[in-house]
Each structure stands twice: as C-alpha cells, then as structure tokens.
Amino acid sequence: DAGVHRKAWYAATCDRKMAEDALYRSNKDGSFLIRKSSGQDSRQPYTLVVFYNRRVYNIPIRFIESTRQYALGREKSGEERFDSVAEIVENHQRTSLVLIDSQNNTKDSTKLKYIVRVS
C-alpha cells in the first residue's frame, strides 16, 4: 500500500482538470495534492500536483517494481526513492522539490506547504 488512503492530501476521485482548478483557486505557492494518474498504469499510479508561481505542475509518481519503492518524475540516476507516497510528501514538506518546466526549460523549487482539498 502506498500509504495514501485517508490522507488529507489524497484526492481519490479527482481528475487532472479538477486538481488543476482546485490549485489555481488556492493560488498559494506550495499548494499541493496527490491524485490517481490518468493512465491507471501500475508503474505510474499517482501524480503529485503542485502550484507554484501561478503554474500547476503535474509530477508523475512512479512505482519501482524491483524495489517496491516510489520515485518522482522520469527515471534518473541517483534519484531519491521512497517506501511510500506518504514518505515523498513528508520529505518534500521539509526539503524543496525541484519543479521543471519542460516548455520553457526552467527550474524552480518549493516545499509542499498547503494541502488542497478538492470539493
């Protein structure tokens, strides 16, 4: 179990558009939630959605079958791996998360600060 159920930041029934709308409404840097990924792929079960600098970032959360761990974004060498999705959230509430804008090729970073609930 990824440790997401019954967490305040987990929006179980939320799709991408609902998540983005909720974060735009919050309008606070560091607002976030986690939703199920659109593709329903076992290798990428969840998406971390973060608001920063008037933008919403959808960051895939990958499940690594061989180690039964989770990691953010595309696979890269030396990446951080976590035993649960809850650990990813707890880690990035303390340490900054790098946000990569693939269109403009810019990098920002923020901590996960405000849980957004989807109504």
SEDREN-952174 format. One record per residue (C-alpha): residue number from 1; x, y, z. Coordinates in nm, 3 decimals, always signed. Layout:
- NUM | X | Y | Z $
...
# end
This chain:
- 1 | +0.000 | +0.000 | +0.000 $
- 2 | +0.134 | +0.341 | -0.098 $
- 3 | +0.011 | +0.500 | +0.226 $
- 4 | -0.225 | +0.742 | +0.051 $
- 5 | -0.570 | +0.639 | +0.168 $
- 6 | -0.728 | +0.853 | +0.440 $
- 7 | -0.457 | +1.118 | +0.393 $
- 8 | -0.582 | +1.477 | +0.377 $
- 9 | -0.374 | +1.544 | +0.065 $
- 10 | -0.503 | +1.245 | -0.131 $
- 11 | -0.784 | +1.331 | -0.374 $
- 12 | -0.904 | +0.984 | -0.467 $
- 13 | -1.179 | +1.077 | -0.711 $
- 14 | -1.010 | +1.376 | -0.865 $
- 15 | -0.903 | +1.403 | -1.231 $
- 16 | -0.635 | +1.631 | -1.374 $
- 17 | -0.868 | +1.920 | -1.453 $
- 18 | -1.035 | +1.914 | -1.110 $
- 19 | -0.693 | +1.908 | -0.942 $
- 20 | -0.560 | +2.197 | -1.150 $
- 21 | -0.876 | +2.404 | -1.092 $
- 22 | -0.854 | +2.349 | -0.715 $
- 23 | -0.488 | +2.454 | -0.709 $
- 24 | -0.550 | +2.765 | -0.920 $
- 25 | -0.827 | +2.860 | -0.675 $
- 26 | -0.590 | +2.814 | -0.378 $
- 27 | -0.339 | +3.044 | -0.552 $
- 28 | -0.070 | +2.977 | -0.289 $
- 29 | +0.286 | +2.872 | -0.375 $
- 30 | +0.346 | +2.528 | -0.234 $
- 31 | -0.019 | +2.418 | -0.251 $
- 32 | -0.044 | +2.051 | -0.345 $
- 33 | -0.244 | +1.734 | -0.362 $
- 34 | -0.196 | +1.382 | -0.490 $
- 35 | -0.437 | +1.223 | -0.735 $
- 36 | -0.456 | +0.897 | -0.922 $
- 37 | -0.273 | +0.917 | -1.254 $
- 38 | -0.492 | +0.946 | -1.561 $
- 39 | -0.338 | +0.643 | -1.730 $
- 40 | -0.411 | +0.400 | -1.447 $
- 41 | -0.072 | +0.239 | -1.508 $
- 42 | +0.066 | +0.026 | -1.225 $
- 43 | +0.413 | +0.169 | -1.293 $
- 44 | +0.285 | +0.525 | -1.251 $
- 45 | -0.009 | +0.501 | -1.012 $
- 46 | -0.021 | +0.859 | -0.880 $
- 47 | +0.051 | +1.219 | -0.973 $
- 48 | +0.175 | +1.491 | -0.740 $
- 49 | +0.009 | +1.821 | -0.838 $
- 50 | +0.186 | +2.136 | -0.715 $
- 51 | +0.107 | +2.505 | -0.754 $
- 52 | +0.399 | +2.747 | -0.780 $
- 53 | +0.447 | +3.088 | -0.939 $
- 54 | +0.099 | +3.092 | -1.099 $
- 55 | +0.161 | +2.749 | -1.260 $
- 56 | +0.040 | +2.399 | -1.190 $
- 57 | +0.289 | +2.114 | -1.219 $
- 58 | +0.175 | +1.753 | -1.261 $
- 59 | +0.461 | +1.531 | -1.147 $
- 60 | +0.427 | +1.157 | -1.207 $
- 61 | +0.489 | +0.926 | -0.913 $
- 62 | +0.647 | +0.604 | -1.036 $
- 63 | +0.628 | +0.265 | -0.868 $
- 64 | +0.955 | +0.071 | -0.899 $
- 65 | +0.861 | -0.295 | -0.909 $
- 66 | +1.210 | -0.432 | -0.839 $
- 67 | +1.249 | -0.247 | -0.507 $
- 68 | +0.877 | -0.190 | -0.429 $
- 69 | +0.951 | +0.183 | -0.388 $
- 70 | +0.825 | +0.513 | -0.529 $
- 71 | +1.007 | +0.795 | -0.708 $
- 72 | +0.912 | +1.125 | -0.872 $
- 73 | +0.926 | +1.211 | -1.240 $
- 74 | +1.123 | +1.030 | -1.507 $
- 75 | +1.379 | +0.774 | -1.407 $
- 76 | +1.723 | +0.921 | -1.347 $
- 77 | +2.046 | +0.800 | -1.193 $
- 78 | +2.084 | +0.875 | -0.824 $
- 79 | +1.716 | +0.956 | -0.782 $
- 80 | +1.554 | +0.958 | -0.440 $
- 81 | +1.336 | +0.656 | -0.372 $
- 82 | +1.075 | +0.622 | -0.102 $
- 83 | +0.892 | +0.331 | +0.060 $
- 84 | +0.555 | +0.504 | +0.031 $
- 85 | +0.388 | +0.803 | -0.131 $
- 86 | +0.335 | +0.942 | +0.220 $
- 87 | +0.715 | +0.947 | +0.264 $
- 88 | +0.751 | +1.152 | -0.056 $
- 89 | +0.507 | +1.410 | +0.083 $
- 90 | +0.670 | +1.417 | +0.429 $
- 91 | +1.016 | +1.455 | +0.272 $
- 92 | +0.913 | +1.744 | +0.049 $
- 93 | +0.736 | +1.923 | +0.333 $
- 94 | +1.088 | +1.953 | +0.483 $
- 95 | +1.308 | +1.976 | +0.173 $
- 96 | +1.244 | +2.161 | -0.151 $
- 97 | +1.106 | +1.985 | -0.454 $
- 98 | +1.257 | +2.081 | -0.791 $
- 99 | +0.991 | +2.183 | -1.043 $
- 100 | +1.095 | +2.158 | -1.408 $
- 101 | +0.902 | +2.349 | -1.670 $
- 102 | +0.954 | +2.140 | -1.981 $
- 103 | +0.815 | +2.408 | -2.213 $
- 104 | +1.047 | +2.688 | -2.102 $
- 105 | +1.319 | +2.459 | -1.969 $
- 106 | +1.331 | +2.649 | -1.639 $
- 107 | +1.368 | +2.513 | -1.288 $
- 108 | +1.205 | +2.633 | -0.968 $
- 109 | +1.173 | +2.476 | -0.630 $
- 110 | +0.924 | +2.485 | -0.346 $
- 111 | +0.830 | +2.284 | -0.041 $
- 112 | +0.489 | +2.119 | -0.014 $
- 113 | +0.317 | +2.362 | +0.222 $
- 114 | -0.061 | +2.373 | +0.180 $
- 115 | -0.289 | +2.076 | +0.138 $
- 116 | -0.562 | +2.150 | -0.113 $
- 117 | -0.892 | +1.967 | -0.080 $
- 118 | -1.099 | +1.918 | -0.390 $
- 119 | -1.464 | +1.998 | -0.330 $
# end
